Amino acid sequence: TDMFGGTPSNLAISVLDQGRVEVIAGLNLPMLIKLASVRDKDLLKNSVAQAQEAGRKYINVASQLLADQAS
């Protein structure tokens, strides 16, 4: 979902099935790609952890990246 606590998130939480369905708020494209690639290969808990790591890995601040490249 887009934001935890918003309407889409709350609706998704209402159908949450512990261990079978997980609700992830703040999803970004790298997370979605990772989930699609591991969803049938690993436990739900591990898949979610891998998606969180992928999401964090690709969050960047353009000015910082450009400054690093310039130096």
Secondary structure, 3 states (H helix, E strand, C coil): CCCCCCHHHHHHHHCCCCCCCCCCCCCCHHHHHHHHHHCCCCCHHHHHHHHHHHHHHCCCCHHHHHHHHHC
